[in-house]
Amino acid sequence: MNQTIKKLEEIVEREGVDYLHDEPYEVYLELTDAKVCPKNIAGGILLVLLNEILYDNEDIADDIAAFTETISKECGLTKRISEYVACILASLYSEDNRRKWNGEQSEIEEFLSEDLDLDWYGSGYWYGNNAPIECNYDAHFTIRPKDTKLILNNLSSDLKITPLISCDELTILIEDQISDYLDRMFDDFLMEAENELNEFLDSSFEVFCPPDEYSPPSADDFNCLKHLKNWCKENGFTVVSFEGNGSKY
């Protein structure tokens, strides 16, 4: 019995508690593949999950006798199997575990209800006249969760890896995602600036145009706000405020 409980706790920790109700057959397969319990016990657990006996009614597991009777009635199992399955699921849905799972959900709900104050610093080089030119950009912005479904869908793979993630960890995760995106956009901007210079020098040489007529781009030309809005649109957020400036040395 203990091995079965431990395996179920591992599944919940890895996938989240909703996985038990969303993918009951996958839970059954994991139990049978791991050989932590007989197939009839794994099948009993599957029937409980399919009948959604614990769905929105987790307190029923606090009363083993009533829980056993409900399983026997709803799933058509013998009293012995029903009681065995009830004991397993009662241990899984213990008060401590439920408190931990509810804490996880409250962290996500808190994350989705708050504005995020974030910073981004971009730094790179582009080459002009065979000399590297350093460009930097500082930005501070506030974004707000807008499309909850889209946000959770985009975070689903991260939540599967760490279902008990905290609100602060989710904020750092979003900031890292935005930083990676803006870094790529800034690199593209610098590459485009270098290409523009090369094209100008090529055309200048052809028409004997003096190079000093060329006005090199500045990091201030980087439209950080536009790229931030694009990221937010694709990831379920909206921009509340933005401050940014670029510099070239």
MOQUIUR-V26254 format. One record per backbone hydrogen bond with DSSP energy under -0.5 kcal/mol. CO is the residue of the C=O (numbers start at 1). NH is the residue of the N-H. If there is no record, write none. Layout:
# MOQUIUR-V26254
co:nh
CO:NH
CO:NH
This chain:
# MOQUIUR-V26254
co:nh
1:5
2:6
3:7
4:8
5:9
6:10
7:11
8:12
9:13
10:14
11:15
12:16
13:163
16:19
17:20
17:21
18:21
18:22
19:23
23:27
24:28
25:29
26:30
27:31
28:32
29:33
30:34
31:35
31:36
31:37
38:41
38:42
39:43
40:44
41:45
42:46
43:47
44:48
45:49
46:50
47:51
48:53
49:52
54:57
57:60
58:61
59:62
60:63
62:64
63:67
64:68
65:69
66:70
67:71
68:72
69:73
70:74
71:75
71:77
72:76
78:82
79:83
80:84
81:85
82:86
83:87
84:88
85:89
86:90
87:91
88:92
89:93
91:94
94:98
95:99
96:100
97:101
98:102
99:103
100:104
101:105
102:106
103:107
104:108
105:109
106:110
107:111
108:112
109:113
110:113
110:114
111:114
114:145
115:117
116:118
116:143
118:141
120:139
122:137
124:135
126:128
126:133
128:131
131:128
132:134
133:126
134:249
135:124
136:247
137:122
138:245
139:120
140:243
141:118
142:240
142:241
143:116
144:238
146:148
147:151
148:152
149:153
150:154
151:155
153:156
155:159
156:160
157:161
158:162
162:165
166:170
167:171
168:172
169:173
170:174
171:175
172:176
173:177
174:178
175:179
176:180
177:181
178:182
179:183
180:184
181:185
182:186
183:187
184:188
185:189
186:190
187:191
188:192
189:193
190:194
191:195
192:196
193:197
194:198
195:199
196:200
197:201
198:202
199:203
200:204
201:205
202:206
203:207
204:208
204:209
210:213
211:214
214:216
218:221
219:222
222:224
223:227
224:228
225:229
226:230
227:231
228:232
229:233
230:234
231:235
232:236
232:237
236:146
236:147
238:144
241:142
243:140
245:138
247:136
